[in-house]
Every structure is written in structure tokens, then in C-alpha cells.
Amino acid sequence: MNWVILYIILGIIIAVLVVGYFYLKKRMQQKLELQKQLVDQHKVTTNILILEKRMDKVQNANVPKSVVEQIPKIYKLRKVPIVKAKIGPQVMDLLCDEDIFNKLPEKKSVKVDLAGIFIAGVKTEKRKK
């Protein structure tokens, strides 16, 4: 009799965890879509000179304190792609996704989509032969 009650409680706990997982996944997907729309609205195409690329914690990057406070805790704990670039006369640290980070060449001038201090995309130029 005790085993039956134990199995029922275990089944309820597993069901709650599964439902919670799918709920959180859906909620995170909605947040991601909202952030993508916001980035797409504010992105500007500009030419930058990439000086340095590195994987580092956000606290070690030269970004404003207000930006660091808005970043989710999970990204504060782990290393993120940081690009030191010269935009006009100003040298800044920029953040980007890992796939964009891998596409960026070091010590070269590149045309990118910027949304604040976030590199949203890399423009590839087709050269004529």
C-alpha cells in the first residue's frame, strides 16, 4: 500500500516538472522573440575596425554599468563573446552572439549591424572578379 502512494506522489512530481519545463521553454521563447524584434528595430549598419576578440565575463568588459545591470544573471556568470572595435574615432567593447563572433575577422574592417553595443549581424561584401 505504501509503494502505491509513493508511486503516485512520484508521478505527480514528474508531471509538475514536465509541465514546468515546457512552460518555461515557451516563456523564454517569447522573451527571445521580443528581444529579436527590439534589436531589429534599432539596428544600424556601420563600418567598424575589429581590434581584438575574446571570450570574457561581462564585468571585465568596458561596458556601462547600466548595461551590466540589465544582463541576465546567467550571462554574468559565464564567459561571453566580446569584441573590441574602433567605431569612427571611438574604441568600444561590443557584445555579440557566438556564431557572429566566429564570423568576425580580427584586425580588419567589417560592415556590421549594430544595435547599441550589440553586434546583430555581419554584412558580407561580394567582390567582383
SVG drawing of the C-alpha trace seen along z (x, -y; Angstrom):
<svg xmlns="http://www.w3.org/2000/svg" viewBox="-2 -60 47 62">
<polyline fill="none" stroke="black" stroke-width="0.4" points="0.0,0.0 2.9,-2.4 4.5,-1.7 1.4,-2.7 1.2,-6.1 4.9,-6.6 4.5,-5.9 1.5,-8.3 3.4,-11.1 6.5,-10.4 4.2,-10.5 2.7,-13.9 6.2,-15.4 7.4,-14.2 4.2,-15.6 4.7,-19.0 8.4,-19.1 7.5,-18.3 4.7,-20.9 7.0,-23.5 9.8,-22.8 7.5,-23.3 6.0,-26.5 9.5,-27.9 10.6,-27.0 7.6,-28.8 8.2,-31.8 11.9,-32.0 11.0,-31.7 8.6,-34.6 11.3,-36.7 13.8,-35.8 11.4,-36.8 10.6,-40.2 14.3,-40.9 15.0,-40.0 12.2,-42.4 13.7,-45.1 17.2,-44.6 15.8,-44.6 14.1,-47.9 17.2,-49.6 20.0,-48.2 22.2,-50.4 24.6,-49.3 28.1,-50.7 31.7,-50.0 34.0,-49.0 37.6,-48.0 37.9,-45.0 41.0,-45.3 40.5,-42.2 38.2,-39.3 38.0,-37.5 35.7,-35.3 35.4,-37.0 33.0,-37.8 30.8,-40.9 32.2,-42.5 35.7,-42.5 34.4,-44.3 34.5,-48.1 30.7,-48.4 28.5,-50.9 27.3,-49.8 23.6,-50.3 24.1,-47.7 25.7,-45.2 22.8,-45.5 20.3,-44.7 22.1,-41.5 20.5,-38.3 22.4,-36.6 23.3,-33.5 25.3,-35.6 27.1,-37.4 28.4,-34.1 29.7,-32.7 32.1,-34.0 30.5,-35.8 32.0,-36.9 33.4,-40.4 34.8,-42.4 37.0,-45.4 36.3,-47.6 37.0,-51.1 33.9,-52.8 34.9,-56.1 37.3,-57.7 36.0,-55.8 37.2,-52.4 34.5,-50.3 33.8,-46.9 30.9,-45.3 28.9,-42.1 27.7,-39.6 26.4,-36.0 28.9,-33.2 28.1,-32.5 28.7,-36.1 31.8,-36.1 33.2,-33.2 32.5,-35.1 34.3,-38.3 37.9,-38.6 40.4,-40.1 42.3,-43.3 40.1,-44.0 37.4,-46.5 34.0,-44.9 30.5,-46.2 28.1,-45.1 24.6,-45.7 24.9,-47.4 22.1,-47.7 23.6,-49.8 26.6,-47.8 25.3,-44.5 26.6,-43.3 23.4,-41.9 24.8,-40.8 27.8,-40.8 27.4,-42.1 29.3,-40.2 30.6,-42.1 30.7,-40.2 33.8,-41.1 33.8,-41.3 36.5,-39.3"/>
</svg>
